[in-house]
Amino acid sequence: MAPLLVPLAAGRTPSLVAHWMGSSLLLPVGRRMGPPRSQKNKARIRSCAICTENSRKCSDTKKFSDLHQISWSSILSVLNVGRKQISRAIAVILMFMQITLPLPMSYGDLEFLYYANAVLYSPDTKVPRTGELALRKAIPANRNMKAIQDSLEDISYLLRIPQRKPYGTMESDVKKALKIATEEKDLILTSIPGELKEKGSALYSSLIDGKGGLQTLIASIKENDPDRVSVALASSLDTLAQLELLQAPGLSFLLPEQYLKYPRLTGRGTVEITIEKVDGNTFPPIAGSEPKSTATIQVILDGYSAPLTSGNFAKLVTDGAYDGAKLKCDSQAILSDNELVNYGYAVPLEVMPSGQFEPLYKTTLSVQDGELPVLPLSVYGAVAMAHNMDSEEYSSPSQFFFYLYDKRNSGLGGLSFDEGQFSVFGYTVRGKEILPQIKTGDIIKSAKLVQGQDRLILPEATTISGGYIERSYYIWIVQKFPN
């Protein structure tokens, strides 16, 4: 039977009672970790006793007080119960003390293994905490690029480890990424479309030997400077993301036929939203500039993970639907006006689970069961569509919101209570500091799709075999078969 360790507050010495085989051994808990190193130290055990069947008839108070008055002959009799039982008790004590005392039991990087595990495998680190990280993870690049990205993203988590940083592990991760990048160069570059080959080659060279490339990152790690490592890592990841985007010319999955009637974004898009203060108020000045009544927010739309939702939003922007729309604020969100008439599509709820290759429709995720989205809501500045007023299986045709994530108002693992319940389709990447300054009554002066027009596919009004077809496919068919 495995021993059971029970704390006992008796006398001046903190004690533990280890139970096994119907007996109880009272052992003191000292400050030193590990077993006594000599027979002399073993003799420091002040009191112990075997609790027999007869002792159970005594009162609890008398039993615990008598434990400190046992003779040395009783101590010797207990120690003779067997070396195996004593070893078990010591092992249990070691495990208990290692959990409760913040003292390393070995040296080098291994001494922080337990801290690393606590950080790397807690629920809080399974979800990207910035829009930039979430957008990088959502790019459907080839497996070689994803292997490089995974190695570099691990360093971001390692930098969170308190006390001493495991720089040796960081260096190994970068060298692993560098090895993949050099050995798989041909496969990486051949996956880029021909018209983008020149740009891809330049980005590849920058990733390997550029000023913010992998070689620079290794040099920063060797200096054991976490700030320089963080800057160099951000530069390498940014270059890597640009290279991955060249490898992803469109969606990596086929949309269900019934959803081809909706607008869709088959990649990334960038929207600039200009917010205007009302009643003569202004935004605080930035970097010594004059206070202004307007401020601009930049949002990246992710059509790779939410093609229908981001496509509908992009079409609304190009139609000017949000120009002049009023904003409403509460403690956790900034919502657009929900009274836009004759605009937008009632797009089904669209959430792509992490580890999957296509979104789920009309289905929410169960975070309690470990389901997490590729585009999490638990990020400050996340952009999502509100629910449809008639059914939560659909999103609102036009009402969207900026989510003001606050860990203090979140659940287990720092996740929002609404995680996996809304169609998140993008993130605020510039102007996040403006969001808390927006007040109810402020308006969207203008919203413009500045990048991604070529990725926006609008449904063609013509119907073939009872279903809508993409405009690009329709044009191709007309050109191929003019009659």
C-alpha positions as CSV (number, residue, x, y, z in Angstrom):
1,M,0.0,0.0,0.0
2,A,1.4,3.4,-0.9
3,P,2.1,5.7,2.1
4,L,-0.2,8.5,2.9
5,L,1.3,11.8,4.2
6,V,-0.7,13.8,6.7
7,P,0.4,17.1,8.3
8,L,0.3,17.2,12.1
9,A,0.6,20.4,14.2
10,A,1.8,19.1,17.5
11,G,4.5,20.6,19.8
12,R,7.1,23.0,18.5
13,T,8.4,20.8,15.7
14,P,6.4,20.8,12.4
15,S,5.6,17.1,11.8
16,L,4.2,14.7,9.3
17,V,2.6,11.3,9.9
18,A,3.3,8.7,7.2
19,H,0.7,5.9,7.3
20,W,1.2,2.5,5.8
21,M,0.3,-1.1,6.6
22,G,-1.9,0.0,9.5
23,S,0.9,1.8,11.3
24,S,1.8,5.5,11.7
25,L,5.3,7.0,11.8
26,L,5.7,10.5,13.1
27,L,8.5,12.3,11.4
28,P,9.6,16.0,11.8
29,V,9.8,18.3,8.8
30,G,13.1,20.2,8.8
31,R,14.2,23.0,6.5
32,R,16.8,20.8,4.8
33,M,15.6,19.0,1.7
34,G,16.4,15.3,1.3
35,P,17.0,12.5,3.7
36,P,19.4,12.7,6.7
37,R,23.0,12.3,5.5
38,S,24.3,10.3,8.5
39,Q,23.2,8.1,11.4
40,K,23.9,11.1,13.7
41,N,21.3,13.2,11.8
42,K,18.8,10.4,11.9
43,A,19.0,10.6,15.7
44,R,17.6,14.1,15.5
45,I,14.1,12.7,15.1
46,R,12.5,13.9,18.4
47,S,9.6,11.6,18.6
48,C,7.8,8.8,16.8
49,A,5.4,6.0,17.6
50,I,3.4,3.2,16.2
51,C,-0.3,3.7,16.4
52,T,-1.7,0.3,17.2
53,E,-5.3,-0.8,17.6
54,N,-5.2,-0.1,21.3
55,S,-4.1,3.5,20.8
56,R,-7.3,4.2,18.8
57,K,-9.3,3.9,22.0
58,C,-7.5,7.0,23.4
59,S,-8.7,10.5,22.8
60,D,-7.1,12.5,19.9
61,T,-5.6,15.0,22.3
62,K,-4.0,12.4,24.5
63,K,-2.7,10.4,21.5
64,F,-1.0,13.3,19.9
65,S,0.6,14.6,23.1
66,D,1.9,11.1,24.0
67,L,3.6,10.9,20.6
68,H,6.3,13.3,21.9
69,Q,7.0,11.3,25.1
70,I,7.9,8.0,23.5
71,S,11.2,6.5,24.7
72,W,14.3,6.0,22.5
73,S,13.6,2.3,22.6
74,S,10.4,2.9,20.8
75,I,12.3,4.9,18.2
76,L,14.6,2.0,17.5
77,S,11.8,-0.5,17.3
78,V,10.1,1.7,14.6
79,L,13.3,2.0,12.6
80,N,13.6,-1.8,12.6
81,V,10.3,-2.3,10.8
82,G,12.2,-2.5,7.6
83,R,14.5,-0.6,5.3
84,K,12.0,-0.6,2.5
85,Q,9.3,1.1,4.6
86,I,11.8,3.8,5.8
87,S,12.8,4.4,2.2
88,R,9.1,4.8,1.2
89,A,8.6,7.4,4.0
90,I,11.7,9.3,3.0
91,A,10.6,9.3,-0.7
92,V,7.2,10.7,0.3
93,I,8.8,13.4,2.4
94,L,11.1,14.4,-0.4
95,M,8.2,14.7,-2.9
96,F,6.1,16.7,-0.5
97,M,9.0,19.1,0.3
98,Q,9.9,19.5,-3.4
99,I,6.3,20.6,-4.1
100,T,6.0,23.0,-1.2
101,L,9.5,24.5,-1.0
102,P,10.8,26.7,-3.9
103,L,14.2,25.1,-3.8
104,P,15.9,23.5,-6.9
105,M,17.2,20.0,-6.4
106,S,19.7,20.0,-9.2
107,Y,21.8,22.5,-11.1
108,G,22.1,24.0,-14.6
109,D,19.0,24.3,-16.8
110,L,17.5,21.2,-15.1
111,E,17.0,23.0,-11.9
112,F,14.3,25.1,-13.5
113,L,12.6,22.2,-15.1
114,Y,9.6,22.4,-12.7
115,Y,9.2,26.1,-13.2
116,A,9.3,25.7,-17.0
117,N,6.7,22.9,-16.9
118,A,4.4,25.1,-14.8
119,V,4.7,27.9,-17.4
120,L,4.7,26.0,-20.6
121,Y,1.9,23.6,-19.8
122,S,-0.5,25.8,-18.0
123,P,-3.8,26.6,-19.7
124,D,-2.8,30.3,-19.8
125,T,0.0,29.6,-22.4
126,K,-2.0,27.4,-24.8
127,V,-3.8,30.4,-26.2
128,P,-2.0,33.2,-28.1
129,R,-2.0,36.4,-26.0
130,T,-1.4,38.9,-28.8
131,G,-3.1,39.4,-32.1
132,E,0.3,39.1,-33.9
133,L,0.9,35.7,-32.5
134,A,-2.6,34.5,-33.2
135,L,-2.3,35.7,-36.8
136,R,1.1,33.9,-37.3
137,K,-0.3,30.6,-36.0
138,A,-3.3,30.9,-38.4
139,I,-1.2,31.0,-41.6
140,P,-1.6,27.7,-43.5
141,A,2.1,27.4,-44.6
142,N,3.9,24.1,-45.4
143,R,5.1,21.8,-42.7
144,N,8.8,22.9,-42.9
145,M,7.9,26.5,-42.2
146,K,5.6,25.5,-39.4
147,A,8.4,23.4,-37.9
148,I,10.6,26.5,-37.9
149,Q,7.9,28.6,-36.5
150,D,7.2,26.1,-33.7
151,S,10.8,26.1,-32.6
152,L,10.9,29.9,-32.5
153,E,7.6,30.3,-30.8
154,D,8.9,28.0,-28.0
155,I,11.5,30.7,-27.2
156,S,8.6,33.1,-26.5
157,Y,7.3,30.8,-23.8
158,L,10.8,30.1,-22.4
159,L,11.3,33.9,-22.0
160,R,8.4,33.9,-19.6
161,I,10.1,31.5,-17.2
162,P,11.0,33.4,-14.0
163,Q,14.4,33.6,-12.4
164,R,17.1,32.1,-14.6
165,K,16.3,31.7,-18.3
166,P,17.2,28.4,-20.0
167,Y,19.4,30.0,-22.7
168,G,20.8,26.6,-23.6
169,T,17.4,25.4,-24.6
170,M,16.7,28.6,-26.6
171,E,20.0,28.2,-28.5
172,S,19.1,24.6,-29.4
173,D,15.7,25.7,-30.6
174,V,17.2,28.3,-33.0
175,K,19.8,25.9,-34.3
176,K,17.1,23.4,-35.0
177,A,15.1,26.1,-36.9
178,L,18.3,27.1,-38.8
179,K,19.0,23.5,-39.7
180,I,15.5,23.0,-41.2
181,A,15.7,26.3,-43.1
182,T,19.0,25.5,-44.7
183,E,18.4,21.8,-45.4
184,E,14.9,22.4,-46.8
185,K,15.7,25.6,-48.7
186,D,14.5,24.2,-52.1
187,L,11.2,22.9,-50.7
188,I,10.6,26.2,-49.0
189,L,11.2,28.3,-52.1
190,T,9.5,26.0,-54.6
191,S,6.2,26.3,-52.6
192,I,6.1,30.1,-53.4
193,P,4.2,31.1,-56.7
194,G,6.5,32.0,-59.6
195,E,5.6,35.7,-59.6
196,L,6.6,36.0,-55.9
197,K,9.8,34.0,-56.2
198,E,12.1,37.0,-56.1
199,K,10.5,38.5,-53.0
200,G,10.5,35.0,-51.4
201,S,14.2,34.6,-52.0
202,A,15.0,38.0,-50.5
203,L,12.9,37.2,-47.4
204,Y,14.6,33.8,-47.1
205,S,18.1,35.4,-47.1
206,S,17.0,37.9,-44.5
207,L,15.7,35.1,-42.3
208,I,19.0,33.3,-42.4
209,D,21.6,36.0,-42.4
210,G,19.8,39.3,-42.2
211,K,20.1,41.9,-39.4
212,G,17.1,40.5,-37.6
213,G,17.6,36.9,-38.8
214,L,18.4,33.6,-37.0
215,Q,22.1,34.2,-36.8
216,T,21.5,37.5,-35.0
217,L,19.1,35.7,-32.7
218,I,21.7,33.1,-31.8
219,A,24.2,35.9,-31.0
220,S,21.7,37.6,-28.7
221,I,21.0,34.4,-26.8
222,K,24.7,33.8,-26.2
223,E,24.8,37.3,-24.5
224,N,22.2,36.1,-22.1
225,D,20.3,39.3,-22.5
226,P,16.5,38.7,-22.5
227,D,15.6,42.1,-23.9
228,R,17.9,41.7,-26.9
229,V,16.6,38.1,-27.4
230,S,13.0,39.4,-27.4
231,V,13.8,42.0,-30.0
232,A,15.7,39.6,-32.3
233,L,13.0,37.0,-31.9
234,A,10.2,39.4,-32.9
235,S,12.2,40.4,-36.0
236,S,12.8,36.7,-37.0
237,L,9.2,35.8,-36.5
238,D,8.0,38.8,-38.5
239,T,10.2,37.8,-41.5
240,L,9.1,34.2,-41.1
241,A,5.4,35.3,-41.2
242,Q,5.9,37.3,-44.4
243,L,7.6,34.2,-46.0
244,E,4.7,32.0,-44.9
245,L,2.1,34.4,-46.4
246,L,3.8,34.0,-49.8
247,Q,3.2,30.2,-49.5
248,A,-0.5,30.6,-48.8
249,P,-2.2,32.0,-52.0
250,G,-5.7,30.9,-50.9
251,L,-7.8,28.7,-48.6
252,S,-6.4,25.3,-47.7
253,F,-9.9,23.8,-47.6
254,L,-13.1,23.7,-49.7
255,L,-16.1,25.6,-48.4
256,P,-19.4,23.7,-48.2
257,E,-21.5,24.3,-51.3
258,Q,-24.3,25.9,-49.4
259,Y,-22.0,28.7,-48.2
260,L,-20.7,29.7,-51.7
261,K,-23.4,32.3,-51.8
262,Y,-21.7,34.4,-49.2
263,P,-18.8,36.9,-49.8
264,R,-15.5,35.5,-48.6
265,L,-11.9,36.5,-48.0
266,T,-9.4,33.9,-49.2
267,G,-6.4,35.3,-47.3
268,R,-5.5,38.4,-45.3
269,G,-7.0,41.9,-45.5
270,T,-6.2,45.1,-43.8
271,V,-8.8,47.6,-42.7
272,E,-8.2,51.1,-41.4
273,I,-10.9,52.5,-39.2
274,T,-10.9,56.2,-38.3
275,I,-12.7,57.0,-35.0
276,E,-14.1,60.5,-34.4
277,K,-14.8,62.1,-31.1
278,V,-18.1,64.0,-30.7
279,D,-19.1,67.1,-28.7
280,G,-15.7,68.7,-29.3
281,N,-13.7,66.1,-27.3
282,T,-10.2,65.0,-28.5
283,F,-8.0,62.0,-28.2
284,P,-4.9,62.5,-26.0
285,P,-1.8,63.6,-27.9
286,I,0.7,61.0,-29.0
287,A,4.5,61.6,-29.0
288,G,4.1,65.3,-28.5
289,S,1.6,65.9,-31.3
290,E,-1.4,68.1,-30.9
291,P,-4.7,66.6,-29.6
292,K,-7.0,65.5,-32.4
293,S,-10.6,64.7,-32.7
294,T,-9.9,61.6,-34.8
295,A,-7.6,58.6,-34.4
296,T,-7.0,55.6,-36.7
297,I,-7.1,51.9,-35.8
298,Q,-5.7,49.2,-38.1
299,V,-7.3,45.7,-38.1
300,I,-5.9,42.6,-39.8
301,L,-8.7,40.3,-41.2
302,D,-7.9,36.6,-41.3
303,G,-9.7,34.9,-44.1
304,Y,-7.7,31.7,-43.7
305,S,-9.6,30.8,-40.5
306,A,-12.9,32.8,-40.9
307,P,-13.4,33.3,-44.7
308,L,-17.1,34.0,-44.6
309,T,-17.1,36.3,-41.6
310,S,-14.1,38.3,-42.7
311,G,-15.5,38.4,-46.3
312,N,-18.8,39.8,-45.1
313,F,-17.1,42.4,-43.0
314,A,-14.7,43.4,-45.9
315,K,-17.7,43.8,-48.2
316,L,-19.5,46.0,-45.7
317,V,-16.4,48.1,-45.5
318,T,-16.1,48.5,-49.2
319,D,-19.8,49.4,-49.4
320,G,-19.3,52.2,-46.9
321,A,-21.7,50.6,-44.5
322,Y,-19.8,51.7,-41.3
323,D,-19.1,55.3,-42.3
324,G,-20.9,57.4,-39.7
325,A,-21.9,54.4,-37.6
326,K,-22.2,55.1,-33.8
327,L,-20.3,53.2,-31.2
328,K,-21.4,51.9,-27.8
329,C,-19.1,50.9,-25.0
330,D,-19.2,48.7,-21.9
331,S,-16.5,47.4,-19.7
332,Q,-15.4,44.6,-22.0
333,A,-16.4,45.6,-25.6
334,I,-16.9,48.4,-28.1
335,L,-19.9,47.6,-30.3
336,S,-20.9,49.2,-33.6
337,D,-24.4,50.3,-34.3
338,N,-26.7,47.4,-34.9
339,E,-29.3,49.4,-36.9
340,L,-27.6,49.1,-40.3
341,V,-30.5,48.4,-42.6
342,N,-30.1,46.3,-45.9
343,Y,-26.4,45.6,-45.2
344,G,-24.5,42.4,-44.8
345,Y,-25.3,38.7,-44.8
346,A,-26.6,36.5,-41.9
347,V,-23.4,34.5,-41.9
348,P,-23.4,31.2,-39.9
349,L,-21.3,31.1,-36.7
350,E,-17.8,30.3,-37.9
351,V,-15.1,29.0,-35.6
352,M,-12.0,27.0,-36.5
353,P,-10.7,24.7,-33.7
354,S,-7.0,24.6,-33.0
355,G,-5.4,21.6,-34.8
356,Q,-8.2,21.4,-37.4
357,F,-7.9,22.4,-41.1
358,E,-11.4,23.9,-41.6
359,P,-13.9,25.9,-39.6
360,L,-16.9,24.6,-37.8
361,Y,-20.2,26.2,-38.7
362,K,-23.2,26.9,-36.4
363,T,-21.2,25.2,-33.6
364,T,-19.5,26.6,-30.6
365,L,-16.5,25.2,-28.8
366,S,-16.4,23.6,-25.4
367,V,-13.3,25.2,-23.7
368,Q,-14.0,23.0,-20.6
369,D,-13.3,19.9,-22.8
370,G,-10.0,21.4,-24.1
371,E,-11.3,22.8,-27.4
372,L,-9.6,26.1,-28.3
373,P,-10.0,28.2,-31.4
374,V,-7.3,29.2,-33.8
375,L,-8.5,32.8,-33.4
376,P,-9.1,33.3,-29.7
377,L,-11.3,35.9,-28.3
378,S,-9.1,36.2,-25.2
379,V,-6.9,38.8,-26.8
380,Y,-7.1,42.6,-26.2
381,G,-8.3,44.1,-29.5
382,A,-9.8,41.0,-30.9
383,V,-12.5,41.8,-33.5
384,A,-15.6,39.6,-33.7
385,M,-19.2,39.7,-35.0
386,A,-22.1,39.9,-32.5
387,H,-24.7,37.2,-32.4
388,N,-27.7,37.3,-34.6
389,M,-30.8,38.5,-32.8
390,D,-32.9,35.6,-34.0
391,S,-30.4,32.7,-33.6
392,E,-27.1,32.2,-31.9
393,E,-26.2,29.8,-34.7
394,Y,-25.7,32.9,-36.9
395,S,-23.7,36.1,-36.6
396,S,-25.2,39.5,-36.9
397,P,-25.3,40.7,-40.5
398,S,-23.3,43.9,-39.6
399,Q,-22.8,44.5,-35.9
400,F,-19.2,43.8,-34.8
401,F,-17.2,44.6,-31.7
402,F,-13.7,45.1,-30.3
403,Y,-13.1,42.9,-27.4
404,L,-11.3,44.6,-24.4
405,Y,-9.8,41.5,-22.8
406,D,-9.1,41.7,-19.1
407,K,-7.6,38.8,-17.3
408,R,-9.1,39.9,-14.1
409,N,-12.6,39.3,-15.5
410,S,-11.6,35.9,-17.1
411,G,-12.1,32.3,-16.0
412,L,-9.7,29.4,-15.5
413,G,-6.4,29.7,-17.3
414,G,-7.1,33.4,-18.2
415,L,-9.7,32.5,-20.8
416,S,-12.7,34.6,-21.5
417,F,-16.0,33.1,-20.4
418,D,-17.2,33.6,-24.0
419,E,-14.2,31.9,-25.6
420,G,-15.3,29.8,-28.6
421,Q,-18.8,31.4,-28.6
422,F,-18.3,34.2,-31.2
423,S,-16.9,34.4,-34.8
424,V,-13.6,36.1,-34.3
425,F,-12.2,37.2,-37.7
426,G,-9.3,39.6,-36.9
427,Y,-7.2,41.6,-34.5
428,T,-6.3,45.2,-33.8
429,V,-2.6,45.5,-34.6
430,R,-2.2,49.3,-34.5
431,G,-4.0,51.8,-32.3
432,K,-4.8,49.4,-29.5
433,E,-4.0,52.3,-27.1
434,I,-6.9,54.2,-28.6
435,L,-9.5,51.6,-27.7
436,P,-9.9,52.5,-24.0
437,Q,-10.3,56.1,-25.0
438,I,-13.4,55.5,-27.1
439,K,-16.7,56.5,-25.5
440,T,-20.3,55.8,-26.2
441,G,-21.5,58.1,-28.9
442,D,-18.2,58.4,-30.8
443,I,-18.5,57.5,-34.4
444,I,-16.7,55.6,-37.2
445,K,-15.8,58.5,-39.5
446,S,-14.6,56.0,-42.2
447,A,-13.5,52.4,-42.7
448,K,-11.4,51.5,-45.7
449,L,-10.1,48.1,-47.0
450,V,-6.5,49.2,-47.7
451,Q,-5.1,45.7,-48.5
452,G,-6.7,42.4,-49.6
453,Q,-9.1,43.6,-52.3
454,D,-7.7,40.9,-54.6
455,R,-8.6,38.2,-51.9
456,L,-12.2,39.3,-51.6
457,I,-14.5,37.1,-53.6
458,L,-18.1,38.3,-54.1
459,P,-20.9,35.9,-55.1
460,E,-22.0,36.1,-58.7
461,A,-25.7,36.7,-59.2
462,T,-25.8,34.1,-62.0
463,T,-26.9,30.6,-60.8
464,I,-25.7,27.3,-62.2
465,S,-27.4,24.1,-61.3
466,G,-29.2,25.8,-58.4
467,G,-26.1,27.0,-56.7
468,Y,-24.0,30.2,-56.7
469,I,-20.5,30.1,-58.1
470,E,-17.5,32.3,-57.4
471,R,-17.1,35.3,-59.7
472,S,-13.6,34.3,-60.6
473,Y,-14.8,30.8,-61.6
474,Y,-17.7,32.3,-63.5
475,I,-15.4,34.5,-65.5
476,W,-13.1,31.5,-66.2
477,I,-16.0,29.4,-67.4
478,V,-17.3,32.2,-69.7
479,Q,-13.8,32.7,-71.2
480,K,-13.2,28.9,-71.6
481,F,-16.7,28.2,-73.0
482,P,-18.0,31.4,-74.6
483,N,-20.9,29.6,-76.2
